[in-house]
């Protein structure tokens, strides 16, 4: 045990260098990742982690470079550098806490947790450090965390109390809750992504969560020795002496695991970029196909129907009875309505309206297109904080299923309210559309030759899911769709 301790003591410069480097590299890797266009909730919290990593790395390097510079600087300037290092420590821990707050809020857990909490605790830490260090100055031993070089011992004898108290309180008030919230938020993010993310990303998020839990102990609970419980008995120095391993080594190991795991989890955004590019190519192909179908319908089908109408109109002059002419005009009216419906369908084909292929936005777009809010009370609720975007093909199938359900309600149900719910369960996406209309008999609808329900079920199968309809006379209608959540393996 003594040999191991001597080894770490001899290579203290290496330990301090690596300790700062692991956090700095993690922060830099996150900062260089483009997150602005990401729709993943984790992306909104990661800049705070990047700031923590960079700033905390600089703080840890201070244990090495401040002593080296103290041999060439006046004593007051060395003391000033030590106080700057303490301030950087507090701010870095506050940034870690801010990351944890933003992360748990983005996952829907503790959504009411105030964003200003880290700033308030940072100010409270500063005041508490000044008050406690003043009242216990004579009782606090000089910290031994710095490299023994230059005139650092002389400076620590004068202001060591403030540095030790600030270290302990900063870890308890900021680092400990920050690391625990980060661990909870990362684990919740992994659970929320489910099968959407690649195994490497899931492993990275969960490993980072566990590593932050370990850092909460070695970096949050165990600080410098201080004359108040439990820091007077249980601190970094006593634990390090008991294990024969300096606390900086344990923190470095936790930081290294955090850095490697977080960098592995950043593959999530590469996956998102790949999917976005694939969907963009799919949208271009789909747009060209829609344009072709629209031309064929306009130049072929509509012109043929129009020509048939002209022939019928010419026939009315040769008919002898009024009843025959009325019947012909009725058929011509049906043809005109058919032409209008086809033109509307062509207009729909020309509309790009998949609203970024977000499931909730796709449903809302159909409701807006059909002007549901002016006809019934329309209530759309999405239970998840974030749902992965659909592929182009899946979005179009979902769009047509929702359009058919809404259209049936408006045309046949005489409903006053349509409730729509969208949520995820494990690897599945669930959609429920319920109205308070007259309902209908499913068996009678099938026997009458209607294809609407069969078409909806067929589209659900194309999505890899299933569709059920629950209804009855006077009981309204509930349409339930279950489909797999999109994954990177599904193509556009």
VEXZAVEX-660034 format. One record per residue (C-alpha): x, y, z; residue in one letter; residue number from 0. Coordinates in steps of 0.25 Angstrom, whole numbers, plus 5000, padded with zeros to 4 digits. Layout:
BEGIN
  east  north    up  aa    i
     X      Y     Z   A  NUM
...
//
This chain:
BEGIN
  east  north    up  aa    i
  5000   5000  5000   X    0
  5011   5010  5004   X    1
  5018   5006  4991   X    2
  5006   5010  4983   X    3
  5004   5023  4990   X    4
  5019   5026  4988   X    5
  5017   5023  4973   X    6
  5006   5033  4972   X    7
  5013   5044  4980   X    8
  5025   5043  4971   X    9
  5017   5044  4959   X   10
  5008   5055  4965   X   11
  5010   5064  4953   X   12
  5005   5053  4943   X   13
  4993   5051  4952   X   14
  4989   5066  4953   X   15
  4991   5067  4938   X   16
  4983   5055  4934   X   17
  4972   5060  4944   X   18
  4970   5073  4937   X   19
  4972   5067  4923   X   20
  4960   5057  4924   X   21
  4950   5068  4927   X   22
  4956   5078  4917   X   23
  4956   5068  4906   X   24
  4941   5064  4909   X   25
  4937   5078  4909   X   26
  4944   5081  4896   X   27
  4938   5069  4889   X   28
  4924   5074  4893   X   29
  4927   5088  4889   X   30
  4932   5084  4875   X   31
  4919   5076  4873   X   32
  4908   5083  4865   X   33
  4896   5083  4873   X   34
  4888   5095  4868   X   35
  4879   5087  4859   X   36
  4877   5075  4867   X   37
  4863   5071  4872   X   38
  4868   5062  4883   X   39
  4865   5068  4897   X   40
  4879   5064  4902   X   41
  4885   5074  4892   X   42
  4879   5086  4899   X   43
  4886   5082  4912   X   44
  4900   5078  4907   X   45
  4906   5092  4905   X   46
  4905   5093  4920   X   47
  4913   5080  4922   X   48
  4923   5085  4911   X   49
  4925   5098  4919   X   50
  4927   5090  4932   X   51
  4937   5081  4926   X   52
  4946   5092  4920   X   53
  4945   5101  4932   X   54
  4947   5089  4942   X   55
  4959   5084  4934   X   56
  4966   5098  4935   X   57
  4963   5098  4950   X   58
  4969   5085  4952   X   59
  4982   5090  4945   X   60
  4982   5101  4955   X   61
  4987   5091  4965   X   62
  4999   5089  4956   X   63
  5002   5103  4950   X   64
  4999   5112  4962   X   65
  5010   5106  4970   X   66
  5020   5106  4959   X   67
  5017   5121  4956   X   68
  5018   5125  4971   X   69
  5033   5124  4971   X   70
  5033   5136  4961   X   71
  5021   5144  4966   X   72
  5019   5153  4978   X   73
  5012   5147  4990   X   74
  4999   5155  4988   X   75
  4998   5151  4973   X   76
  5000   5137  4977   X   77
  4988   5138  4987   X   78
  4980   5145  4976   X   79
  4982   5133  4967   X   80
  4978   5124  4977   X   81
  4965   5131  4980   X   82
  4962   5132  4965   X   83
  4964   5117  4964   X   84
  4954   5115  4976   X   85
  4944   5124  4968   X   86
  4946   5115  4956   X   87
  4944   5103  4964   X   88
  4930   5108  4969   X   89
  4926   5113  4955   X   90
  4929   5100  4949   X   91
  4921   5092  4959   X   92
  4910   5102  4957   X   93
  4911   5099  4942   X   94
  4910   5084  4945   X   95
  4898   5086  4954   X   96
  4892   5094  4942   X   97
  4894   5083  4933   X   98
  4887   5073  4942   X   99
  4875   5083  4944   X  100
  4873   5085  4929   X  101
  4875   5070  4926   X  102
  4864   5065  4936   X  103
  4855   5076  4931   X  104
  4856   5072  4917   X  105
  4853   5058  4920   X  106
  4840   5062  4927   X  107
  4845   5058  4941   X  108
  4844   5070  4951   X  109
  4839   5079  4940   X  110
  4836   5089  4950   X  111
  4851   5090  4955   X  112
  4855   5104  4954   X  113
  4866   5108  4944   X  114
  4871   5119  4954   X  115
  4874   5109  4965   X  116
  4889   5107  4961   X  117
  4891   5122  4961   X  118
  4885   5124  4974   X  119
  4893   5113  4981   X  120
  4906   5119  4975   X  121
  4903   5132  4982   X  122
  4900   5125  4994   X  123
  4913   5117  4993   X  124
  4921   5129  4992   X  125
  4914   5135  5004   X  126
  4915   5123  5013   X  127
  4930   5121  5009   X  128
  4933   5135  5014   X  129
  4925   5133  5027   X  130
  4930   5120  5031   X  131
  4945   5122  5027   X  132
  4945   5134  5035   X  133
  4940   5128  5048   X  134
  4949   5115  5046   X  135
  4961   5121  5041   X  136
  4970   5116  5052   X  137
  4965   5102  5052   X  138
  4966   5099  5037   X  139
  4979   5092  5033   X  140
  4986   5097  5020   X  141
  4981   5089  5008   X  142
  4991   5079  5002   X  143
  4985   5077  4989   X  144
  4994   5086  4982   X  145
  5008   5082  4976   X  146
  5019   5086  4986   X  147
  5027   5096  4978   X  148
  5031   5111  4979   X  149
  5025   5119  4990   X  150
  5011   5112  4990   X  151
  5013   5107  5005   X  152
  5014   5122  5009   X  153
  5002   5126  5002   X  154
  4994   5114  5007   X  155
  4997   5117  5021   X  156
  4991   5131  5020   X  157
  4978   5127  5012   X  158
  4977   5112  5013   X  159
  4965   5113  5022   X  160
  4956   5120  5011   X  161
  4961   5110  5001   X  162
  4958   5098  5009   X  163
  4944   5102  5013   X  164
  4941   5107  4999   X  165
  4945   5094  4994   X  166
  4936   5086  5003   X  167
  4924   5095  5002   X  168
  4925   5095  4987   X  169
  4925   5080  4986   X  170
  4913   5079  4996   X  171
  4905   5090  4991   X  172
  4908   5089  4976   X  173
  4916   5077  4971   X  174
  4908   5067  4979   X  175
  4894   5070  4974   X  176
  4899   5074  4960   X  177
  4906   5060  4958   X  178
  4893   5053  4964   X  179
  4884   5060  4955   X  180
  4893   5058  4943   X  181
  4893   5043  4946   X  182
  4878   5042  4947   X  183
  4876   5051  4935   X  184
  4885   5042  4926   X  185
  4879   5029  4931   X  186
  4865   5035  4928   X  187
  4870   5040  4914   X  188
  4874   5026  4911   X  189
  4861   5020  4915   X  190
  4854   5031  4907   X  191
  4862   5028  4894   X  192
  4859   5013  4895   X  193
  4862   5005  4883   X  194
  4863   5018  4874   X  195
  4878   5020  4878   X  196
  4889   5011  4874   X  197
  4894   5001  4885   X  198
  4907   5009  4885   X  199
  4899   5022  4889   X  200
  4891   5014  4899   X  201
  4903   5008  4906   X  202
  4910   5022  4906   X  203
  4898   5029  4913   X  204
  4897   5018  4923   X  205
  4911   5017  4926   X  206
  4912   5032  4927   X  207
  4901   5032  4937   X  208
  4908   5022  4946   X  209
  4921   5029  4945   X  210
  4914   5042  4950   X  211
  4908   5034  4961   X  212
  4922   5030  4965   X  213
  4927   5045  4963   X  214
  4916   5049  4973   X  215
  4923   5042  4984   X  216
  4938   5044  4980   X  217
  4936   5058  4975   X  218
  4924   5063  4982   X  219
  4924   5057  4996   X  220
  4939   5056  4998   X  221
  4946   5069  4999   X  222
  4958   5075  5007   X  223
  4959   5073  5022   X  224
  4950   5084  5030   X  225
  4947   5086  5044   X  226
  4932   5082  5043   X  227
  4926   5068  5041   X  228
  4927   5060  5033   X  229
  4938   5067  5026   X  230
  4947   5066  5039   X  231
  4947   5051  5039   X  232
  4943   5047  5025   X  233
  4950   5055  5014   X  234
  4958   5053  5002   X  235
  4971   5052  5010   X  236
  4966   5041  5020   X  237
  4960   5033  5009   X  238
  4972   5034  5000   X  239
  4981   5029  5012   X  240
  4972   5018  5015   X  241
  4972   5013  5001   X  242
  4986   5016  4998   X  243
  4981   5024  4985   X  244
  4980   5039  4985   X  245
  4966   5044  4983   X  246
  4971   5051  4970   X  247
  4973   5038  4964   X  248
  4959   5033  4967   X  249
  4953   5046  4962   X  250
  4962   5045  4950   X  251
  4957   5031  4947   X  252
  4942   5035  4949   X  253
  4945   5047  4940   X  254
  4952   5038  4929   X  255
  4940   5028  4929   X  256
  4930   5040  4928   X  257
  4938   5046  4916   X  258
  4939   5033  4908   X  259
  4924   5030  4911   X  260
  4919   5044  4907   X  261
  4928   5044  4895   X  262
  4922   5031  4891   X  263
  4908   5036  4893   X  264
  4911   5048  4884   X  265
  4909   5037  4872   X  266
  4894   5040  4875   X  267
  4895   5053  4867   X  268
  4903   5047  4856   X  269
  4892   5037  4855   X  270
  4882   5048  4855   X  271
  4889   5055  4844   X  272
  4890   5042  4835   X  273
  4875   5040  4837   X  274
  4872   5055  4833   X  275
  4880   5054  4820   X  276
  4874   5041  4817   X  277
  4860   5047  4819   X  278
  4864   5059  4811   X  279
  4867   5049  4799   X  280
  4854   5042  4801   X  281
  4846   5055  4801   X  282
  4852   5059  4788   X  283
  4849   5045  4782   X  284
  4835   5046  4788   X  285
  4833   5060  4782   X  286
  4837   5055  4768   X  287
  4827   5044  4769   X  288
  4816   5052  4774   X  289
  4818   5062  4763   X  290
  4818   5050  4753   X  291
  4805   5045  4758   X  292
  4799   5059  4759   X  293
  4802   5061  4744   X  294
  4796   5047  4740   X  295
  4783   5050  4748   X  296
  4782   5063  4742   X  297
  4786   5060  4727   X  298
  4779   5046  4727   X  299
  4768   5043  4737   X  300
  4762   5057  4738   X  301
  4762   5060  4723   X  302
  4755   5046  4721   X  303
  4745   5049  4731   X  304
  4743   5063  4725   X  305
  4741   5057  4711   X  306
  4731   5047  4717   X  307
  4723   5059  4723   X  308
  4723   5066  4709   X  309
  4718   5054  4702   X  310
  4707   5053  4713   X  311
  4703   5068  4711   X  312
  4702   5066  4696   X  313
  4693   5054  4698   X  314
  4683   5063  4706   X  315
  4678   5069  4693   X  316
  4674   5056  4687   X  317
  4666   5051  4699   X  318
  4651   5051  4698   X  319
  4647   5051  4713   X  320
  4650   5061  4724   X  321
  4653   5049  4734   X  322
  4665   5045  4725   X  323
  4670   5058  4724   X  324
  4670   5060  4739   X  325
  4677   5047  4741   X  326
  4688   5051  4731   X  327
  4690   5064  4738   X  328
  4691   5057  4752   X  329
  4702   5048  4746   X  330
  4709   5060  4740   X  331
  4708   5066  4754   X  332
  4715   5054  4760   X  333
  4726   5055  4750   X  334
  4728   5069  4753   X  335
  4730   5066  4768   X  336
  4739   5054  4764   X  337
  4748   5064  4756   X  338
  4748   5074  4768   X  339
  4752   5063  4778   X  340
  4763   5058  4768   X  341
  4768   5073  4767   X  342
  4768   5073  4782   X  343
  4776   5061  4783   X  344
  4786   5066  4773   X  345
  4787   5079  4781   X  346
  4790   5070  4793   X  347
  4801   5063  4785   X  348
  4808   5076  4782   X  349
  4808   5080  4797   X  350
  4821   5076  4804   X  351
  4813   5077  4817   X  352
  4820   5066  4825   X  353
  4824   5077  4835   X  354
  4838   5072  4837   X  355
  4833   5058  4839   X  356
  4830   5060  4853   X  357
  4818   5051  4857   X  358
  4811   5061  4865   X  359
  4813   5072  4855   X  360
  4808   5063  4844   X  361
  4795   5060  4851   X  362
  4794   5075  4854   X  363
  4796   5078  4840   X  364
  4784   5069  4836   X  365
  4775   5076  4846   X  366
  4779   5090  4841   X  367
  4777   5085  4826   X  368
  4763   5080  4829   X  369
  4760   5092  4838   X  370
  4755   5083  4849   X  371
  4756   5094  4860   X  372
  4744   5101  4853   X  373
  4736   5089  4852   X  374
  4738   5082  4865   X  375
  4745   5083  4878   X  376
  4759   5077  4874   X  377
  4768   5073  4886   X  378
  4782   5068  4882   X  379
  4791   5063  4894   X  380
  4806   5058  4892   X  381
  4810   5051  4905   X  382
  4825   5050  4902   X  383
  4835   5061  4903   X  384
  4841   5057  4890   X  385
  4837   5047  4879   X  386
  4847   5042  4868   X  387
  4844   5048  4854   X  388
  4837   5038  4845   X  389
  4843   5034  4831   X  390
  4836   5041  4819   X  391
  4829   5028  4815   X  392
  4824   5026  4830   X  393
  4819   5040  4831   X  394
  4811   5039  4818   X  395
  4804   5026  4823   X  396
  4801   5032  4837   X  397
  4796   5045  4830   X  398
  4786   5037  4821   X  399
  4781   5029  4833   X  400
  4779   5041  4842   X  401
  4772   5048  4830   X  402
  4763   5036  4828   X  403
  4759   5036  4843   X  404
  4756   5051  4843   X  405
  4748   5050  4830   X  406
  4740   5039  4835   X  407
  4736   5046  4847   X  408
  4733   5059  4840   X  409
  4724   5052  4829   X  410
  4717   5041  4837   X  411
  4718   5043  4852   X  412
  4712   5056  4855   X  413
  4722   5058  4866   X  414
  4725   5070  4874   X  415
  4738   5066  4879   X  416
  4751   5059  4874   X  417
  4761   5055  4884   X  418
  4775   5051  4879   X  419
  4786   5045  4888   X  420
  4800   5041  4884   X  421
  4810   5034  4893   X  422
  4821   5024  4893   X  423
  4822   5011  4900   X  424
  4835   5004  4900   X  425
  4838   5002  4885   X  426
  4824   5005  4880   X  427
  4817   5018  4876   X  428
  4803   5019  4880   X  429
  4792   5028  4874   X  430
  4777   5029  4879   X  431
  4766   5036  4872   X  432
  4753   5037  4879   X  433
  4740   5044  4876   X  434
  4727   5046  4883   X  435
  4719   5043  4870   X  436
  4708   5034  4867   X  437
  4717   5022  4864   X  438
  4714   5011  4854   X  439
  4713   4996  4852   X  440
  4726   4991  4847   X  441
  4720   4978  4841   X  442
  4710   4986  4834   X  443
  4720   4995  4828   X  444
  4729   4984  4823   X  445
  4717   4977  4817   X  446
  4713   4989  4810   X  447
  4726   4989  4802   X  448
  4733   5001  4809   X  449
  4748   5001  4807   X  450
  4751   5012  4817   X  451
  4754   5003  4829   X  452
  4762   4993  4821   X  453
  4770   5003  4815   X  454
  4774   5009  4829   X  455
  4777   4995  4834   X  456
  4786   4993  4821   X  457
  4794   5005  4823   X  458
  4796   5001  4838   X  459
  4802   4988  4833   X  460
  4811   4996  4824   X  461
  4816   5003  4836   X  462
  4819   4990  4843   X  463
  4807   4992  4853   X  464
  4792   4989  4855   X  465
  4780   4997  4855   X  466
  4767   4994  4863   X  467
  4753   5001  4863   X  468
  4744   5001  4875   X  469
  4730   5007  4872   X  470
  4715   5004  4874   X  471
  4702   5011  4871   X  472
  4702   5024  4880   X  473
  4716   5021  4887   X  474
  4725   5029  4878   X  475
  4737   5023  4871   X  476
  4751   5020  4876   X  477
  4762   5017  4866   X  478
  4775   5012  4872   X  479
  4788   5011  4864   X  480
  4801   5004  4869   X  481
  4814   5004  4861   X  482
  4829   5003  4863   X  483
  4836   5015  4867   X  484
  4846   5019  4856   X  485
  4860   5014  4857   X  486
  4873   5016  4849   X  487
  4871   5003  4842   X  488
  4858   5007  4835   X  489
  4860   5013  4822   X  490
  4852   5025  4816   X  491
//
